[in-house]
């Protein structure tokens, strides 16, 4: 499986549909959280897509410094429920971090992590920065990763 990393302007209509469908499936339906997923930042992002056959099974978006946070950020980290036992989340983060730091060298990466995933992000080098908070009714915490 070869990931595709595309700017918003490079996404096909089908890819945009796939992204929004997966984000809705996981963040709205599975997590039972009604929130505004289409937040006006997708057009500034790089989109990391992992397909199996014609199904989008994993995704992140990478926002340049200043587009969301002052820092570079990776967000909307998703693995389709049917593919979570395959360690795909780790590969997704490895690819996303590598691309982000290659594209924006010497940048600090900031994420807004769901608190139950702290250990997952720590395994990729992120450290907690700040206090926990609620975002759309779900406990989150800021985490950062220094470039190497």
Protein Blocks (a to p, Z undefined) as FASTA:
>chain_A
ZZddddfklpcfklmmmmmmmmmmmmmmmnopacdfbgolmmmpccddddehjacfbdcd
dddehklmmbdcdehiacdfklmmnommmmmmmmmmmmmmmmmghiacdddddfklmmmm
mmnopacedjdddeehiacdddddddZZ
